[in-house]
Amino acid sequence: MKILPGMIGRGLCGLLLVFLLVPSSAVTAAEAELDASRQRLGQIQQQIDETLKGLRGKKTESGVLAEALERLEVETRRIERLTKSSNQQLSDLSDRLKKQRQSLKKIEGQKHETEQQIRHRLVVLYKTGEVGLIKALLSETESPRDIAEKYAFLSRMVRHDRELLVVYRQQVEDHQVAVSELEALRKQQSSVVSRRRKEEKTLQKARKSKKVLLAEVKKDTKLLNAMLRELRAKAARLNELVKTLETEQTQPYTENLKGLLPQKGRLFWPVPGKLKVGFGTSRHGDLGTLIESHGFDIQATVDTPVQAAAQGKVIFANSLRGYGKLMIVDHGSKYYTLYAHVARFTKQIGDFVAAAEVIAYSGYEGRDAVYFEIRQRGKPIDPADWLKPR
């Protein structure tokens, strides 16, 4: 048997793999995020309980319930994302475990074959003995040439035996490494399974809280109307902000920008996801009542780049109640685009932006959508008439 190239280095690589396979900082981060979600759910539930109690005693405002419902939705999506990630980890670990078992089986087969060869050689050496070898080498009836050939043959046998032992030692080391790797994978799998159970339990709790809250609201007309008023108040806050910004805009650059009219039907979509909520009247998914939307809710996974619909200048980049982090871009001629529920900005107030330039990233508090509006002189207009057809 020949020593395979790279066989010596394989043991060191295996040890490195063992180090990489143990539960990593990524696993710790997932646990920490889950714990944070559980704590936030507890706080939301406490807020809901106190608000409902206060409402029955007429001691608090009902708008808190709309905020609590929104926060519950955020937490639910965040935990769903954690669970999805855990399921993917388990799938990957299952594949790696399968490959590792196959690798271990192959190493065990090679090791067994080498052991059989070593046993055979030991039997031969035992039967021949040291005296027998010397007699075979120093026979008086043979010529010096024959003796030299036998010596060379015996030397090759000795080298072969040494190589066989080196191979066997390496196979033993490889077997130990493979067993350690398999055990590390099993421990990691067990850790992910345990975490996924916690995630599923937390997800059930979040969904139950949301269900109970919606049931309370739907059976109480006053509560339902109050929550609808809060949704309308949210839109009113945005209207007031745009009106204020429009009034304060005196910079001469707005005269140099031609507005959006020349680009009607050719504006860039802020994110590539599918449309969740369109412009105009639609039915609220949870409350079941008709609501008015002044823009688009566009699906976007966390950390999706948000791009400007057209060139312009940033005139607002801050938080606004009900919209999370909000950016407003002025395009001139009293045209504005608004991008809400983003996680972070890449531009700030006063920055010029080019069409399709990344201005933010999605995922405010785990949300899976970006809210987008187009306004002309403060009035919302249907983005479907202005964005590029898809």
N, C-alpha and C positions, 0 to 999 in steps of 0.2 A: 504493500500500500504506500502511495506517495503522500507527502505532506501537501495539502492544498494551499495555494497562494492566499495570503491574507488570513490564514487560520489563527495565527498568533494574535493579530490585531482584533479579531472578532470578539475575544473575551473582554477587551477594554471597551469596545463599542457597546457591548451588552451591558456592562456596568454603567455606562453613560445613560443608556436607555432606561435602566432601572431608576436612575435619579430623575429622569424626565417624566416617568410614568406615575410617580407618587402624586397625591392630590396637590395641585399647584395653587398659585395665588389666584388664578381664574376661578377655581372652585371656591376658595375663601371669599372672593368678591361676590360670587353668586349667593353664598350663604348670607353675607352681610346685606345684600340687596333684599333678599327675602325677609330677613329680620326687620329691616327698615320698613318694608311694605306692611308687615304684620303690626308694627307699632302705629303706622299711619292709619291703618284700618281701625285699630282700637280708638284712636283719637276721633276719627270720622264718626264712628258709631256713638261715641260719647256726645259729640256735637249734635247728632241727629236726635238722640234721646232727650237732651236738654232743650233743643229747639221745639220738638213736638210738645214737650211738657210746658214750655213757656207759651207756645201758641194757644194751648188750651186754657192757659191762665191769662192770655193776652198780655204777655210780658216781653215779647220779643218779636222781631221781624221775620216774616216767612221767607224772605229772599235767601236766608242762610240755607234752606233746604235745597234750592236750586244749585247752590254752590256745592253742597254736600253730595248731591246726585252726580254732579260733574266730577268731583274728586273720586267718588266710588268707581265711575267709569274709567278714570285714569288708572287707578290701582288695579282694577280688573284686567285692563289691557297689559299693564306692566307684569302682572303675575302670569298671565297667559303667555307672554313672551318668554318669561323665565322657564315655564313648563315646556314650551316648545324647544327651547335650547337644551333642557335636560333630556328630552326625548331624543334629540339629535345626538347628544353625547352618548346616551345608552346604545343607540344604533351603531355609532362609530366604535364604541368599546366592544360590542358584540362581534363586529368584524375583526377587530384586532385580537380578541380572545381566540377566535376561530383560527386565525393565521398563526397565532402563537402556539396553539395546541398542535397544529400541523408541523410547525418547526420543531417542537419538542419531540414529537413522534419520530421525525426524521433523524434527529440527533440520537435518540435512544436506539434506533435501528442501527446506525453507524457504530455506536458505542458497543452494542451487542455483537456486531460482526467482528470488531477489533478484539473484543474479549475472547471470542472463539479462536481467533488466530493465535492469541497469546497463550491460551490453554494448550493448543496443539503444539506450539513450540516448547512449552514447559514439559509436556509429555515426552517429546523427542529428546530433549536435553536430559531428562531423568533416565530414560532408557539407555541413552548412549553413554552418559557419564563422562567425567573429565578424562579418565584413563582411556576409554574407547576412542575419544577424539585424538589423544596423543598417539595411540597405536595407528590410527588411520593416517595420521600425518607423517609418522616416522617408520613406515613399513620398510623392512630391509630389502624387499623384492622389487621395490619401485625405484625408478630413476630420479635423480634430482629434479628433472623437468616435471615429472608427475607430481612430486612432492610440492613443487612451487605452484603448480596449478591448483592442487588441493588447498594449499595455504591461501591462495587468492580467493578460492571459492568460500572457504571458511570466513575470511575477512568480510566478504560481501554479505554472508549470513549474519555476522555480528552487526554490520552497519544496518542491515534490514531490521534486525531485532531492536536496535536503538531507535531507529525511525518509528518502528511500530509502537514503542513505549512513549515516544514524544507525541505521536498522534493520539494515543490513548489518553495521556495526561490532558491534552488540549480538549479532547472530547468530554472528559470528565468536567473540566472547567466550563465548557460551553453548556453542558447539561445543567450545571448549578446555576449559571446565569439565566438560562431559559426558564428554569423553575422559579427563580426569583422574579423574573419579568412577569410570568404568568400570575404569580401571587400578588404582585403590585397592581396588575390589571384588575384582578378580582376585588381587591380592596377599593380601588377607584370606582369600580362598578357598584359595589355595595354602598359607597358614599353617595354616589349620584342617585341611586334608587331611594335612599333615605331622604335625600333632599327633595326629590320629586314628590314623595308622599306628603311632605310638609307643604310643598307648593300647591298640590291638589287640594289639601285640606284648607289652606288659606284662600284659594280661589273659590271654593265652595262657600266659605264664610262671606267673602266679598259679594258673591252673587246673591246669597241669602239676604244680606243687608240691603242690597239694592232692591230686591223683590219686596221686602217688608216695607221699605220707604215708599216705593211706588204704590203699593196697596193702600198705605195710609193716605197718600195724596189723592188717589183716584176715588176713594170712598168719601172724601171730604171736599165738597165743591169749593169751599173758601180757600182751602190749601191749594187746590189745583189752579184756581184763578190767580192766587198770589204768585205761584211759580211762573205762570204765563206772563204776569206783569213784570216779573224779574227778568224774563227773557227779553221782553220788549224794552225794559230799562237798560239792558246791556247794549242793545242796538242804539238806544238814545244817547248813551255815553259816547259811543263811537261817532255818532252824528255831530255831537257837540265838539268833540276833539277836532274833527275834520274842519268844521266851521271856524273854530278858533285859529287853526293853523292857516287856513285859507285867508282869513282876515289879516293875520300877521305877516303873510308872505309879501314882502316888498322888494325882494332882491331882484336886480335887473336880469339875472340869468333866465328867469321864466319867460322873458320876452324873446330870448334866443332859441328856446326850445319850441318846436312846432306843435306840441301836444300829440295826441294819439290818433287823431282823425286820419292823417295820411297813411297810418299803418293798420287801419281797421281790417280785421280778418287775418292779420299776419303777426299778431303779438305772440310771444313765447309763453308756453304754459310754465307756471312756476315750478311744478314738479310733474313727473311723468305718470303718476298713478291714475287709477280710474276715479271717476266722479262719484262721490258718495251722496252729496246733497247739492241739488241744483239751485238756480236763482228762482225766486218767486215763492209761491205758496206750496207748502209740502206738509206732510204729516210727521209729527215728532215721533221718533221711533219708540220712545219709552212712555211718554204721556198719552200718545194716541190722539192728540188734538192737532188742529191745523196751526201752523206757524209760518211766519214770513221770513225768508232768507234773502239777504241783500247781496249774497255772493256765492262762491263755490266752496264746498268742503271737498278737497281732493286727497285721496288716499296716499299716504307716504309713510314708509317705515322710518323708525328712529334714525336720525343722522343722515337723512337724504338731503343733498344740496338743493337749496331753494334759489332759483335764478330770477333776475329782474325780467319783467315782461317786455320792457323797452328801456331805452336810455332815459336818464333823468337824474335827479338829485335827492338824496335822503333828507327828509325834513322831520322825521320822527323815528326814534328807535328806543323804545322803552316798554315797560309793562303797562297794561290797561286791564282793569278788572273785567273778567269774562272772556278776555282774548289772549291772556298770557302775555308773551313777548310779541310786540307788534312793531312792524316797520311800515312806514308810509313813504312812497317815492313820488315826487312832483315831476310831471313830464311837460309842464308848460301849458298855457292856454286853459288853466284850471282843470287839467286832467290829473288824476292821482290813481295809483295802484296801492293796495293794502295787503300785507302778508302777516297773518296772525298764527299764534300757537307754534312759533318757532322756538327751538331750544337755545340757540345762540346766534348772534349777529357776526358777520364778517365785515360789515360796513357800519359807519357811525354818522351821526347828523352832520350834514355839510359835504359828505362825500358824493362825487359824481359816480354814476354807475353806467356801464354799457349794457346794451340789450343782451340778455342771456348770461350776464355775469352773475356769479354766485354771490348772494348778499346775506345768506343765512343758512342754517341747517335745521331740519325739522325735529320734532320729538319733544315739545314742551311737556314736562311731567309725564312722559311716556305716551303721549298722544300719537295716534296712527294716521293723522290727517293734518293738512295745512289749509287754513282758511284764506281765501283770496277774494278781493273785491276790486272793481274798477269804479271810479266816481268822476263825474263831470260837474263842476260847480257845486260840489257837495252832495249831488244826487247819485245814488247807486244805479248803475246800468248793467245789463245782462252781459257777463263775460263771454257767453257763447257767441255773441255777434262780433267779438273783437279778437278772440284767440284763434290761432291756426287750427284748421280742421284736423281731426285725428282719425 
